[in-house]
Amino acid sequence: MNIPKRILVVDVGGSHVKFRIGPNGAIDRFDSGPDMTGQQMADGVTAKVAKSQYDAVSIGYPGLVFDSRIAADPHNLGPGWVGFDFKKAFGKPVRLINDATMQAIGSYQGGRMLFLGLGTGLGGTLILEGTIEPMELGHMPYKHGRTYEDYVGERGRLRMGTRKWRKVVRAVVDQLAKVLEVDYVVIGGGNAKRLKTLADNERLGDNDNAFVGGLRLWESPGYPLRVDVKSRRPARKK
């Protein structure tokens, strides 16, 4: 597979759309909001970036994606995303992936990694020896008739208060890391900064890792997606 030389990476969020070309380009952005459609997103990016400046596009989308196809409109944006022709809109080949998964790919250092995105909801991705497995952890039942998202997402934090929310996050991360037998955990998302302590096999994510993930997305030959790195894997917590 010939990897495109100039990759435009677009990170779609509920408040902003951020984008960058290549590993060293400047990050640009514009406001998104609850009414933004897929067409408006594409128009906003291409108004600032000429199609002659890039050879391929990676898009991190805040919702369900299967094999580079959007499966459902997002909760925090407008309609018109399912079935939208991004390849036509951008004029170049496009790869779509969940936004949390794109950040997870950019955070990966080898071995068995669990990425958790603490934000409005809960995003989750496993990468097992290079094989990428997006997960819908947030909607799984947790306890008392509520989901994981109801506890560790923003609704849970507002309901319980930040101090109790931190304790629940600690319990959930420990539980998932043990059950999934991972070497390390990366915790990203807007609420990750509210955590005060991390275990030895945990680290905070960085939103800019989404751009790294968008570049790595084109290194995979196809689906199922893989990401390969040569870094030494972090030690598994005893």
The 8 nearest C-alpha neighbors of each residue, nearest first, counted from 0:
[[1, 2, 220, 218, 219, 217, 3, 221],
 [2, 0, 3, 218, 4, 217, 220, 219],
 [1, 3, 217, 0, 218, 4, 219, 5],
 [4, 2, 5, 54, 55, 1, 6, 217],
 [5, 3, 2, 6, 54, 21, 53, 55],
 [4, 6, 53, 54, 3, 21, 20, 7],
 [7, 5, 55, 21, 56, 20, 53, 54],
 [6, 8, 20, 56, 19, 53, 55, 57],
 [9, 7, 57, 19, 18, 213, 56, 210],
 [8, 10, 18, 58, 17, 57, 59, 11],
 [9, 11, 59, 17, 16, 58, 18, 12],
 [12, 10, 16, 60, 59, 9, 17, 61],
 [13, 11, 15, 14, 16, 10, 61, 31],
 [12, 14, 32, 75, 15, 31, 76, 33],
 [15, 13, 31, 32, 12, 30, 16, 33],
 [16, 14, 30, 31, 12, 29, 13, 17],
 [15, 17, 11, 28, 29, 12, 10, 31],
 [18, 16, 28, 10, 27, 9, 15, 11],
 [17, 19, 9, 8, 27, 26, 10, 28],
 [18, 20, 26, 8, 24, 7, 25, 21],
 [19, 21, 7, 24, 6, 8, 5, 22],
 [20, 22, 6, 23, 5, 24, 19, 7],
 [23, 21, 24, 20, 211, 210, 214, 19],
 [24, 22, 21, 25, 20, 19, 26, 210],
 [25, 23, 20, 19, 21, 22, 26, 27],
 [24, 26, 19, 27, 23, 20, 18, 22],
 [27, 25, 19, 18, 24, 17, 28, 20],
 [26, 28, 18, 17, 25, 19, 29, 16],
 [29, 27, 17, 16, 18, 15, 26, 30],
 [28, 30, 16, 15, 31, 17, 27, 43],
 [31, 29, 15, 14, 16, 32, 28, 13],
 [30, 32, 15, 14, 35, 16, 13, 29],
 [33, 31, 14, 13, 34, 35, 76, 30],
 [34, 32, 76, 75, 77, 35, 13, 31],
 [35, 33, 77, 76, 32, 36, 78, 31],
 [34, 36, 77, 76, 32, 31, 33, 39],
 [37, 35, 77, 39, 38, 78, 79, 40],
 [36, 38, 80, 40, 39, 79, 41, 83],
 [39, 37, 41, 36, 40, 42, 88, 83],
 [38, 40, 42, 36, 37, 41, 43, 35],
 [39, 41, 37, 43, 38, 42, 36, 44],
 [40, 42, 38, 44, 43, 39, 45, 37],
 [43, 41, 39, 45, 40, 44, 46, 38],
 [44, 42, 40, 46, 41, 45, 39, 47],
 [43, 45, 41, 46, 47, 42, 48, 40],
 [46, 44, 48, 42, 47, 43, 49, 41],
 [45, 47, 43, 44, 42, 48, 49, 41],
 [46, 48, 45, 44, 49, 43, 27, 42],
 [49, 47, 45, 46, 44, 50, 52, 51],
 [50, 48, 51, 52, 45, 47, 46, 53],
 [51, 49, 52, 53, 48, 90, 45, 89],
 [50, 52, 49, 53, 54, 48, 90, 91],
 [53, 51, 50, 49, 48, 54, 5, 20],
 [54, 52, 5, 6, 51, 55, 7, 50],
 [53, 55, 5, 6, 3, 91, 4, 52],
 [56, 54, 6, 92, 91, 53, 93, 7],
 [55, 57, 93, 7, 6, 8, 92, 94],
 [58, 56, 8, 94, 213, 93, 95, 9],
 [59, 57, 9, 95, 10, 8, 60, 96],
 [58, 60, 98, 10, 96, 97, 11, 101],
 [59, 61, 98, 97, 11, 62, 96, 58],
 [62, 60, 98, 97, 73, 12, 11, 59],
 [63, 61, 73, 60, 97, 64, 71, 72],
 [62, 64, 70, 71, 69, 97, 65, 61],
 [63, 65, 69, 68, 70, 96, 97, 67],
 [64, 66, 68, 67, 69, 70, 63, 96],
 [67, 65, 68, 64, 222, 95, 223, 96],
 [66, 68, 95, 65, 94, 96, 64, 69],
 [69, 67, 65, 64, 66, 70, 95, 82],
 [68, 70, 64, 81, 71, 63, 65, 67],
 [69, 71, 63, 64, 68, 81, 65, 72],
 [72, 70, 69, 63, 81, 73, 62, 80],
 [71, 73, 80, 81, 78, 74, 62, 79],
 [74, 72, 62, 76, 75, 61, 71, 77],
 [75, 73, 76, 72, 62, 77, 33, 61],
 [74, 76, 33, 13, 73, 77, 32, 61],
 [77, 75, 33, 34, 35, 73, 74, 32],
 [76, 78, 34, 35, 36, 33, 79, 75],
 [79, 77, 36, 80, 72, 76, 34, 35],
 [78, 80, 36, 81, 37, 83, 77, 72],
 [81, 79, 37, 83, 72, 78, 82, 36],
 [82, 80, 69, 83, 79, 71, 72, 70],
 [81, 83, 80, 84, 69, 79, 68, 70],
 [82, 84, 80, 81, 85, 37, 79, 38],
 [85, 83, 87, 86, 82, 88, 89, 80],
 [84, 86, 88, 87, 83, 89, 93, 41],
 [87, 85, 89, 84, 88, 92, 93, 91],
 [88, 86, 90, 85, 84, 89, 91, 92],
 [87, 89, 85, 86, 90, 41, 84, 38],
 [90, 88, 86, 91, 87, 85, 41, 50],
 [89, 91, 87, 86, 88, 50, 92, 85],
 [90, 92, 55, 89, 86, 54, 93, 56],
 [93, 91, 55, 86, 56, 94, 90, 54],
 [94, 92, 56, 86, 57, 55, 91, 95],
 [93, 95, 57, 67, 56, 58, 96, 92],
 [96, 94, 67, 58, 57, 59, 93, 68],
 [95, 97, 59, 64, 67, 60, 98, 58],
 [96, 98, 60, 100, 59, 99, 64, 61],
 [97, 99, 59, 60, 101, 61, 100, 96],
 [100, 98, 102, 101, 97, 122, 103, 116],
 [101, 99, 103, 97, 102, 98, 124, 104],
 [100, 102, 212, 98, 104, 209, 103, 99],
 [103, 101, 209, 105, 99, 208, 100, 104],
 [102, 104, 100, 106, 105, 101, 114, 99],
 [105, 103, 212, 101, 107, 106, 102, 100],
 [212, 104, 106, 211, 208, 102, 103, 107],
 [107, 105, 103, 104, 208, 102, 108, 204],
 [106, 108, 104, 105, 109, 103, 112, 126],
 [109, 107, 230, 232, 228, 106, 110, 231],
 [108, 110, 232, 107, 228, 230, 128, 111],
 [109, 111, 128, 232, 127, 112, 182, 108],
 [112, 110, 127, 181, 182, 128, 126, 109],
 [111, 113, 126, 183, 181, 184, 125, 182],
 [114, 112, 125, 184, 124, 185, 181, 183],
 [113, 115, 185, 124, 123, 103, 184, 186],
 [116, 114, 123, 186, 122, 187, 117, 185],
 [117, 115, 188, 187, 122, 121, 186, 118],
 [118, 116, 188, 121, 190, 191, 187, 152],
 [117, 119, 188, 189, 120, 190, 152, 153],
 [118, 120, 153, 152, 121, 117, 154, 189],
 [119, 121, 152, 148, 118, 153, 137, 117],
 [122, 120, 137, 148, 117, 116, 152, 118],
 [123, 121, 116, 115, 99, 137, 120, 136],
 [122, 124, 115, 134, 114, 136, 116, 133],
 [125, 123, 133, 114, 134, 100, 132, 113],
 [126, 124, 113, 132, 112, 131, 127, 133],
 [125, 127, 131, 112, 130, 129, 111, 132],
 [128, 126, 111, 130, 129, 125, 110, 112],
 [127, 129, 110, 111, 130, 109, 126, 227],
 [128, 130, 226, 225, 127, 227, 126, 131],
 [131, 129, 225, 127, 126, 128, 224, 132],
 [130, 132, 126, 225, 224, 125, 129, 133],
 [131, 133, 125, 124, 126, 134, 130, 127],
 [134, 132, 124, 100, 125, 123, 131, 135],
 [135, 133, 123, 124, 136, 132, 125, 122],
 [134, 136, 137, 138, 123, 122, 133, 139],
 [137, 135, 139, 138, 134, 123, 122, 121],
 [136, 138, 148, 121, 147, 135, 139, 122],
 [137, 139, 146, 136, 135, 148, 147, 140],
 [138, 140, 146, 136, 137, 147, 141, 135],
 [141, 139, 146, 145, 142, 147, 138, 144],
 [140, 142, 146, 147, 145, 139, 144, 143],
 [143, 141, 144, 145, 140, 146, 147, 150],
 [144, 142, 145, 141, 146, 140, 150, 149],
 [145, 143, 142, 140, 146, 141, 149, 147],
 [144, 146, 143, 142, 149, 141, 140, 147],
 [145, 147, 140, 141, 149, 148, 139, 138],
 [148, 146, 137, 141, 150, 149, 139, 151],
 [147, 149, 137, 152, 120, 146, 121, 150],
 [150, 148, 146, 155, 147, 152, 145, 154],
 [149, 151, 155, 148, 147, 152, 146, 156],
 [150, 152, 148, 155, 168, 149, 147, 164],
 [153, 151, 120, 148, 119, 155, 154, 121],
 [152, 154, 119, 156, 155, 118, 157, 120],
 [155, 153, 157, 156, 152, 149, 158, 150],
 [156, 154, 150, 158, 149, 153, 152, 157],
 [155, 157, 153, 164, 160, 159, 161, 158],
 [156, 158, 154, 160, 155, 159, 153, 161],
 [159, 157, 155, 156, 160, 154, 153, 150],
 [160, 158, 156, 157, 155, 163, 164, 161],
 [159, 161, 156, 157, 162, 163, 158, 164],
 [160, 162, 164, 156, 163, 165, 159, 157],
 [163, 161, 165, 164, 160, 166, 159, 156],
 [162, 164, 166, 165, 161, 160, 159, 167],
 [163, 165, 161, 167, 156, 162, 166, 160],
 [166, 164, 168, 162, 163, 167, 161, 169],
 [167, 165, 169, 163, 164, 168, 170, 162],
 [168, 166, 170, 164, 169, 165, 171, 163],
 [167, 169, 165, 171, 166, 170, 151, 172],
 [170, 168, 166, 167, 172, 171, 165, 173],
 [169, 171, 167, 173, 168, 172, 174, 166],
 [172, 170, 174, 168, 173, 169, 175, 167],
 [173, 171, 175, 169, 174, 170, 176, 168],
 [174, 172, 170, 176, 171, 175, 177, 169],
 [173, 175, 171, 177, 172, 176, 170, 178],
 [174, 176, 178, 172, 177, 173, 179, 171],
 [177, 175, 173, 179, 174, 181, 178, 180],
 [178, 176, 180, 174, 175, 179, 173, 181],
 [177, 179, 175, 180, 176, 174, 181, 173],
 [178, 180, 176, 177, 181, 175, 113, 174],
 [181, 179, 177, 178, 176, 182, 111, 175],
 [180, 182, 111, 112, 183, 176, 179, 113],
 [183, 181, 235, 111, 112, 234, 233, 110],
 [182, 184, 200, 112, 181, 201, 235, 113],
 [185, 183, 201, 113, 112, 114, 200, 186],
 [184, 186, 114, 202, 203, 204, 201, 113],
 [187, 185, 203, 115, 204, 114, 116, 191],
 [186, 188, 204, 116, 191, 203, 117, 115],
 [189, 187, 116, 117, 118, 191, 190, 186],
 [188, 190, 118, 191, 117, 192, 187, 116],
 [191, 189, 117, 192, 118, 193, 188, 194],
 [192, 190, 193, 187, 188, 189, 194, 117],
 [191, 193, 190, 194, 189, 195, 203, 188],
 [194, 192, 191, 190, 195, 161, 165, 189],
 [195, 193, 192, 191, 196, 165, 190, 197],
 [196, 194, 193, 197, 192, 165, 191, 162],
 [195, 197, 194, 198, 169, 165, 193, 201],
 [196, 198, 201, 199, 202, 195, 194, 200],
 [199, 197, 201, 200, 196, 202, 236, 184],
 [198, 200, 201, 197, 236, 202, 183, 235],
 [199, 201, 183, 198, 236, 184, 235, 202],
 [202, 200, 184, 198, 199, 183, 185, 197],
 [203, 201, 185, 186, 204, 184, 197, 200],
 [204, 202, 186, 185, 187, 205, 191, 201],
 [203, 205, 187, 186, 185, 202, 206, 106],
 [204, 206, 207, 208, 187, 203, 106, 102],
 [205, 207, 208, 209, 204, 102, 187, 188],
 [208, 206, 209, 205, 210, 211, 102, 105],
 [207, 209, 105, 211, 102, 210, 206, 205],
 [208, 210, 102, 212, 207, 101, 211, 105],
 [211, 209, 213, 208, 212, 207, 8, 214],
 [212, 210, 105, 208, 214, 209, 213, 215],
 [105, 213, 211, 104, 101, 209, 215, 210],
 [212, 214, 210, 216, 57, 211, 8, 215],
 [213, 215, 211, 216, 212, 217, 210, 6],
 [216, 214, 212, 218, 217, 213, 211, 226],
 [215, 217, 213, 214, 218, 219, 212, 57],
 [216, 218, 215, 219, 214, 2, 213, 3],
 [217, 219, 215, 216, 2, 220, 226, 214],
 [218, 220, 217, 225, 221, 224, 216, 226],
 [221, 219, 0, 218, 222, 224, 217, 225],
 [222, 220, 219, 224, 223, 225, 217, 218],
 [223, 221, 224, 66, 220, 225, 219, 67],
 [222, 224, 221, 225, 131, 130, 66, 132],
 [223, 225, 222, 221, 219, 131, 130, 226],
 [226, 224, 130, 129, 219, 131, 223, 227],
 [225, 227, 129, 219, 130, 228, 215, 224],
 [226, 228, 129, 225, 229, 109, 128, 219],
 [229, 227, 230, 109, 108, 226, 107, 129],
 [228, 230, 231, 227, 109, 108, 232, 110],
 [231, 229, 108, 228, 232, 109, 233, 107],
 [230, 232, 229, 233, 109, 108, 110, 228],
 [231, 233, 109, 110, 108, 230, 234, 182],
 [234, 232, 235, 182, 231, 183, 200, 110],
 [233, 235, 182, 236, 232, 200, 183, 237],
 [234, 236, 182, 183, 237, 233, 200, 181],
 [237, 235, 200, 234, 182, 199, 183, 198],
 [236, 235, 234, 200, 182, 199, 177, 180]]
